[in-house]
Amino acid sequence: MIRNVNYAFIIMFLLFFHFHFYSTHFIKKIDYTFYDFLTIFINKKNIVQKSNASTVIVDIDERSLEYFGQWPWPRIIDAELINKINSMYPSAIAINILFPELDRTSPKAIEDFYNKFFDLKVNFSSSSLIIKDNDDFLTKAVKSANGVLSIYFSNYSNSSKNCEELSYKNNLLSYISTSLNAPYILCNHKRLQNSVKDFGFINASADSDGIFRRLNLFISHNSNIFPSFGLATLLSIDNNIEIIKKNQFKLLNHKIKMDLDSSVLIDFHTPTPKVISVVDIIDGRVTAKDFQGKIVIIGSSVIGLNPTYRISNNKQISSSMIHAFLIENILKESLHTQPKIYKQINIFISLFLSFLVLILLFNRLYIYIFILFFTIIVVSFLYILFFYVNGIYVSIGYFWSPFIIYFFTITLFFIIINAKDKNKFYKELMESHSSTVESIALISAIRDDETGEHLKRTKIYIKELAEYLLSQKQYTNILNERYIDLIYQAAPLHDIGKLGIPDSILKKPAKLTKEEYEIMKQHPVLAKNAIEKAMRYYDKNSFLNIAYNIAYYHHERWNGKGYPVGLKGDEIPLEAQLMAIADVYDALVTKRCYKDSFGFEEAEEIIISGSGTDYNPIIIDAFKVLRYRFRDISREYRDGYSDA
């Protein structure tokens, strides 16, 4: 009944565990870790040198800010930068900088400022300045370069008013599917924004564990579909986008698949874009070879000007670098998707296999569990690899994490249950074993006119001596709880060899003759022969080894004058030394048909006087301490003959 309740609990736990685990942040984090490991494992040998990258980042870095002064710069500097890059024949120029307001450092803007606030008329028309409006110069530079601008989507209403009617002039994008919708948009000032046909959003966000892995390619706003900044840059090269499905399209002859929310996983192990400082371009330290045929992204890596994002190797990368990697991924066709359906499939596979493991555990088919586990490892690896090379990450964390955690949890549970069952079985076996041993020993004792109480007393004596020695840290290389338990169980077998001695000698009420005594001295050998036969089949059985030593050597003496071998000192096994004292003491204080009993004090004196000759002095010291405990044991388990 209890076992059925345990199994029902395990099954209920299995169901609850999987369905609850599916919605936790923990499984997402584990799945992210699996993905990061997989991308590193598969791509670590395929990382290409920077020179093979198709993109170049022109970085407004700390050196640039120190060179030109505070940000924002006069737009004339931005325009000059774009013109210089455009003169070196790049395939596309994308500007990852927002210009929502007009440049207030333009000569015309300064004239308007003084006229509006101070009623002063400042006129730069007579000066030698050719350019009065920096924004006009920037607009012409962007238009001449067929540049790509950036926009930003927001959930807050602090956007530029001139962006409300903004739409992307590519009707084919309306066939694209995305679940993302943005209520507000921040774009460039109207004159600049209207000068370009290609622009894209620079929005990016990390996963829930703070690591950046995926980017949305499209966002909907006011029923219009807008591309991401990196995708818009490629559209500026060829706007002939071919829609295959709502989440799949072709651009520049490269097929791009997306998830239902239009997101893609970016592989940061593709060629790393080259980064060039603005200062080096303005000062002429670059050549046309650095830009010719390249896709150029102008942006900033300075914290405060642009956000940075942490990727799986703990490096921080800029927004411009993210879109550069997106472009590299599209051109190398190394983007991956992560369809939600695989998360659901994997959690059900885990549930099914967990049930299968449970059934195998119920039936104790442990070898099949091992085979199943090994097969799962191989098959799941091939399963991951097959889909990954085809551009899909199958969210293997949703299979492995619940399955492994449940597998080890349930295995531990079964180990505990089996351990309890084994202990119960072992206890029952030991009780049966003890009963069998005592029955055999009792037959021997009865033939020798002894009783079952003699067997009880001697095994308790020997246990008391052993436990005291252990408490005094004597013979710690031999004594332990298991050893003490074994000698307690084996002690009753010390005289089973007497079963082979004739009754005429064993039960003789008078003193034995020399010849009879020699026959009597053979009972340890007879016991040894009997136990030795059993040891042929169980040679590593600790109980039989101890029983052998007790039965064969308990008549050996410390000075070597015992029998049957004549061992001396610690050549005699410790269990036999203990048995020698217990057996002699009980024989002294117990009345037999052929002798009267000795008083306790007299018996104790006889035992103590044998220290160093008959018995081990260390054990005799223990006996001195325990003598009164021995008296209590003798009284508690006295038999009909005892009058001590």
N, C-alpha and C positions, 0 to 999 in steps of 0.2 A: 504494500500500500504506500509506504513512504517513498519507495523507489519510483512508483508511478507518479506521485506528486512532484518529485524532483524532475522527472522527465517532462511533465506538463509545464512546470515552471520554466524549464530550459527552452521549450518551444515558444511559449509566450514571450519570453525574453528575446528570442531570436526575431520574432515579428516586430515587436516594439523597437528593438535596437535598430533594425534596418530602416524602418519608416521614420523614426525620430532622427537618426543619424543623417539622413538624406538632406534635411533642411538646416543642418547646423553650419556655423561658420568654420568649424574645425575641419570638416571634410573638404570644404573649399580650399582651405590653407594647405592641406595635405596634397590635394590635386594640383595646386599651383606648384608645389615642390616637385611633384612627379614630372610636371611639364618642363620646369627649369632644368631638372636633371636630364630629361630626355633630349632637350635641344642641345645641351652641352655634349652629352654622350654621342649623339649622332653627328653633330657638326664640328666637333673639336678638330678633326683632321681636314676639314674643308674650308677653314678660314682663309680667305684670299687677301693678298697684300693690298695696302691702301691704293697703290697705283692703278689697280684694276677697277676702282670704284667709278661709277658714272656720274657721281655728284660731287660738287665742291661747295663748301660752306665758307662764305665771306663773313668773318666774325667781328662784330663790334665788341671787342674785348677791353680789358682794363687798359692795355697800352693805347688803344684807340681813344678812349675817353680822356686819358692823360694827355694825348697829343692834341685833340681838338677842343678839349674843355667839356663843360657840363652838358648833360643830355636834357632835352633834345637839341640836336645840332640844327643850324640853319639849313633849310631844305636844299639850298644850293650845293651844300656838301654832299647830301644824299644823291642829288642829281648828277653831280660830277662823278661820284663813285659808280653809278649805274652806267654813265656814258663810257667811262674807262673800261668797265667789264664788257660792255656791249661791243666795244671796238676790237675785242679779242675773240669774237665769233663763238660765243657759247650757243648751245642748242636751245636754252631757255634761261630766263632770269626770273626768280621769284623773290618777292620782298616780304619777309616775315616781320614787318613793322607796321603798326597801325598809325594812320594820319587822320584822326577824326576831326581835328581843328586846323584852321589856317595857320600858316607860319607867321608869328607875330614879330619875327626879326626881319621881315621883308621891308625894303624902303617904303613901299606903299602902305604897309601895315603901320609903320612908325608915323607916317604922315597922318593917317586916320586917327591914331592913338592921341597925338598931341592936339589935333583939331577937336576931338570929341571931349577930352577931359580937361584940357587947358585953354581951349579956344585959341590955339596958336597955329598959324599956317606955316608948315615946314614943307619945303618943296625941293625934291631931289632931281627935278627934271633938267636943271642946268648943269648938273654934275656930269662927270664922265662915266657914271654907272650905266651900263647897258641894260642890266636886269633890274627892274623895280619890284618884281613879284617873284619871290623864290618858289612859290607853289606852281606858278606857271612854268617855270623852268623845270621843276620836278615832274610835272604832268607830261611835258613834252619828252623828257628823258624816258619815262616809263612807257609812254605810247610808242616811242621810236624803238624801244627794245622789245616791244610786245610783251611787256612785263606782266607778272601775275601778282595780284595784291592779296592781302590777308584780311579776313573778317573774323568776328568773334560772336558766338551765340551766348545768350545769358537768360537767366530766369528772373532777372530784375529789370525794372523799367527805366534804367539809367542809360538807355541806348541813344544813339544819334537819331534825331527825328527824320533826317533825310534818307534813312535806310528802310523805312517802312514798306516802300514799294519795290524794294530791290528783288530781282529775280535773276536766275542763271539762264543765259540765252542758249540753252541746249534742250530742245523739247524731248529728246530721247531719255533724259534723266527722269522724266515723269513715270517711266515704266519701272524704275528702281524701287525696291521695297526697303523701308526702314521703319523701325518702331520708335525712333527718336524724333521728338518734336520740340522745337525751341520757341518760346513765346516772343523773345526779344532778340534784337541783333545790333551789334556795334560794327560800323563800317568806316570807311575813309570819308573825308569831306567830299561833297557832291561832285565838284569839278574833277577831282582825281579819280573817284570811283567810276564815274561815267566814261573815263578815258580808256578803260580796259574792258575786254570781253571775258577774261578768265580771272577768277578769284576763288578762294576757298577758305574754309574755317580752320582756325588753329587750335580749336578746343581739344584737350586731351585729359584723361584722368586715369589714375592708377587703379589697380584692383584693390579689393578690400583688405589685402595684407600690406598695402603701401607700395607694392612693386608694379611698375608699368610694364604691360605685356601686349595690350590690344588697343586698337584705334578704330573708331567709326569712320567709314568712308563717306557716309552721307548723313545729312540731318534735314528734316523737314521744317519749313517755316512758312506760315501763311499759304499752305498747300503747294509750295514750291520746294523742289529738292535741290540741295546745295552740296557740292563735293567738298571733300577735305582739301587742305592746302596742297599737300603733296600730289593728290590725284589731279587737282586743277592745273598743277604745273605740267603734268604729262598731257593733259587735255589741250594745253597751249601749243604743244608740239603737233598733236593730231587730235582734233575734236570729233573724229569719226568713231564714236563709241558704238559697239555692237552689243545690243542687249540679247543675251541668250535665255536667261530666266530672270525672275524678279530679284534673285540674289546671286546672279552670275552674269558677267559681261566680258567683253573682249576689248582691249585697248592696246594700240601699237603692236597688234598681233600676239598679245599676251593675254591668256585667260585668267580671270580673277573671280574667285568664289568668296562669298561672304556668308556670315551667319544671318539669321532672320532680322537682327537689329542692325545689319550692315557692318558689323564689326569684323575685324581680322586680327589674328595673332601675328605679331611682327617678330621675325627672326633677327636678333642682333648679332648673329655670327656670320652675316653676309659681309661683303667688302665694306670697310669703314671709310666714310667720305673724308676727303682731304680738307683740312681747315686752314684758311689763310686769313691773316689779320688785315683789317682795313688799312692800317698804317703801311703795310708792305705794298699794297696796291697804289695808294696815293703817292708814295715815295718811289714808285717804279721798280720795286724789287721782285716783280713777277714778270713772266713772259706770256705770250699768247698761247704757248703750249700748255700752260696751267689751266686754261679755260676753254680752249678750242674744242667744240663738240660736247662740252660738259653741261650738265644741268646745274646752274648756280643758284644757291639759296643765300640771301642776305639776311642776317639776323644777329642776335646777341646772346652770348653765354653768360653775361654779367648778371649776378643775382640782384634782383630789384627791377631790372629792365624786362626780363623774361623769366617765367617759371622754369625750374629744373625738375627732372623726374629721375627716380632711382630705379635701375633695372636689376635683374637677378644677380649680377656679379657685384652688386653694391656700388657701381659707378653712377655718378650723376650726369645726365645728358640734358641738353637744351631742347626746346621745342623744335628748333630748326634741324637738329640732329635726328629727332624722331621722324620728321617728314622726309628727311634725306634717306633714312633707313627704309621708310615705306616705299620710296621710289626704287631703291635698290632691290627690295623684295619683289616688287611688281616686275621689274626688268629681268630678275633671275628666277621668277616664278617660285618663290620660296615662302609666300604667305601661307598661313594655315587658318583653318576654321575650327570652331569648337561647338558643333551642334548640340543643343540641349538634349536631344533624344538619346544620345549616348550615355548621358548621366543616368537617365531612367533605365536604359537597357542594362547598364553595368550594375546598378543597385539590385535589379531583379536577378541577374546572373549570380551576384554574391549571395542573395537570399537562397536561390536554388542550390548552389554548391554547399552552402552552410547546412541546409537540410540534409544533403547527401552525406556530408561529414558526420552529422549527428546520427544518422542511421548506421553508418559504419562504426561509430563509437559505441552505439547501443549494442551492436553485435560483436564488438571487440575485434573487428577486422582491421587491425592496425597496419598491416602491410599494405592493404588497399588504400588506406589513408595516405601513406607515404607515396605510393604510386600516383594517387590523385593529385597530391600537392605538387609533386615534381612535374606532372603533366600540365597542370595549371600554369606553372611558371613558364614552361616552354611555349605553350600555346598562347598565353597572354602576351609574351614578348613578341612572338610572330604577329599576333593580332595588332599590337601597338605599331610595330614597324611597318606592316603592310599599309595601314591607314595613314601613318605619318608621311611616308614617301608619296602618298597620293593627296597630300595637302590637308589631312584631317587629324586633329588631336582628339582621341576618343574618350577623354576624361577618365583615364584609367584609375585615378585616385578614388573614384566612386565605386570601383570594384575592389581594388586592393585594400584600401583602408578599412572598410567594414568587415571584409572577409578575414583579413589577417587578425584584426583586433578580436573579432568574434571567435575565430579559430583558436587563438591562444587562450582566450577567456574560458571557452567551453572545454578545451583540453585540460586547463588547470582545474576546472570544476570536476571533470571526470577523474583526474589524478587524485583529487581529494576524496571523491566517492570511493574509488578503487582502493585507495590507501585505507579508508575506514573498513571496507569489506575485507581487505587483506589482513588488517589487524584483528578483525573479528574472527576471520578464518584461522589466523595464526594462534589466536588465544584459544579457540576451540581445539585446534590441533595440539597445542601444548598441553591442554587439559587432558586430552585423550592420550597423548604421549606420556604424560606424567602418570596417568592411571595405569597404562600398560607397564611402564617401568616399575611402578610400585607393586603391581601385581606379581611381576616376575621376581622382584626383590623379596616380596613377602613370602613367596613359596620357599625361597632360600632360607629366610629367617625362621620360618616355622619349622623347617627340617632341623634347624640348629637350636630349637627350643627358644627362639627369640620371638618377639611380637612385632606387630606393625608400629607400635609406639617407639621401639628402638630405632626404626628407620626414620621416623619423624624427628626424634631427638638428635640423631647424628647429623642430619642435613641442616637442622637449625643451628647446631653448634658450629658447623663448618661455615655457615653463612655469617654468623656473628663474628667469628674470627676474621673472615675475609673483609667484612665491612669496616671493622675496627682498623685493620692494617691499611685499608684504603684511606680512611680518615686521617691516619698518621703519615700519609704519603710514603708508605712502604710498598715496594714492588709495584711502583706505578707503571712500569713497562708491561706488567702482566694484568694487574687488577683493574677492572672496570665493571660497570653495572651488568653488562651482558655476561662477562666471565663469571661474576658472582651468581647470576641467575642459573647459568649452566651447571656450575658445581653443585648448586642446591638441588637441581633436577637429577644430576648424575650420582649423587652421594649414595642413594639406596642400593645402587648396583655393586657396592664395594665387595660384597661377599657372595655374589652369584656363583662363583666358582665352587662353593660348598655343595652345590647341587650334584657335583660329580664325586663327592666324597661318600664312601659307604656309611650307612647308618650305624654300623657297629663301632665305627671310630667317631663319627660326628656326634652321636648321642651317648657315648660312653660316660657313665657317671664318675668313673675313677680317672686317675691320672693316666695319660697316654704313655705307651711304651715309646722307646726311641724310634722303632720302625713305624709305629702308628703316627708319631709326630711328623716324621718325614713325609708320610702320605698326606697328612693334614696340611703341610706346608705347600702342597701342590695346588691348593685351591686358587691362589692368584694366577698360576699358569693356566689353569682350566678356564678361568674368567677371561684371561687375555686371549686365549685361543677362540673362545666364543665371540668376543667383541671384534676380534681381528677379521673373522669371516664376514661380519656385517660391514666392516670398513672397506672390504674389497669392492663393494658396490657404492659406498658413500665415503670415499677416502678423505674428502674435504669437509666432512661433517664435524663441526666443532664439538657437538655434544658427545659423539662417539669417541673423539680423541681424548676428551676430558674423562669420560667414563673408563676408557682404556687405562689411562694413567692412574686413576683412583683405584681401580680393581687390581691392577698388576703391581703397583708400587706402594700400597699403603702399609705394607709391613717392612719397608726399608727403614733404616735408622740413620740418624745424622752422622754417627761415627763409622758407618759402612758395615755394621755387623748385623744388618737385617737380612731379609730374604725377599724374593727369590734370586735377585741379581747381585745384591751387595753394593748398591749405589751409596754414596755418602755426600753430605753437605747439600749444596744447591744443584747437584746432579739429579737429585730427587725432584720430580715435578712439584710445584708449589701446592697443587690440589691434593697430591698424595701426602705431603707433609701435614696439611691441615686435617686430612682424613685420619691420619695416624693418631693424632691427639684426641680427636672427637671419638674415635672408635674405642681407644683404650680407656678414656675417661668414662664412657657410658658402660663399658664392661665392668669397670671397678665399682661403680655406684649401683649396679643392678644385680639382683639376686638371680642365680641360675640353678638348674637342677644339680649341677656339679660343684657349686660354690655359694657362699654367702656374700652379701653385698658389703662394701666398705663404706664407712662414714664419709661425708663430703670432705672434711678437713684432711682425713687420712689419704683419700684418693687424690686430693689436690697436691698434697705433699709428695706423693709418688710421682705425679706428673711433673711437678716443678723440679724435683731432684734429677729428672732425666734431661735437663737443659744442657746442651752441648755434647751430650752423649747419644741419647735416644732422639732428642727433638731439637729443632731449630731454636736457638736462644731468642730470636726476634719474636717468634710465634709464642714462646713460653711467656715473654713479657706481656704479650697481648692477653694470654690466658690468665695471668695474675690479675689484670684489670677486670677481666670478664668473669672471674670465678663465681661471683655471686649471681650473675646472670645465668651461668651454667646450672647453678643449684635450682633457680626458679624454673628453668626449662625442664629439668629432671623431674621436679615435683608436678609441674603442669601436665606433663605427658607420661606420668608414672604408669607402670603396668602391674599386673597381678603379683609379680614376684618381688617388686621393689619395696624395700622398707628403709631406704636411706633417709 
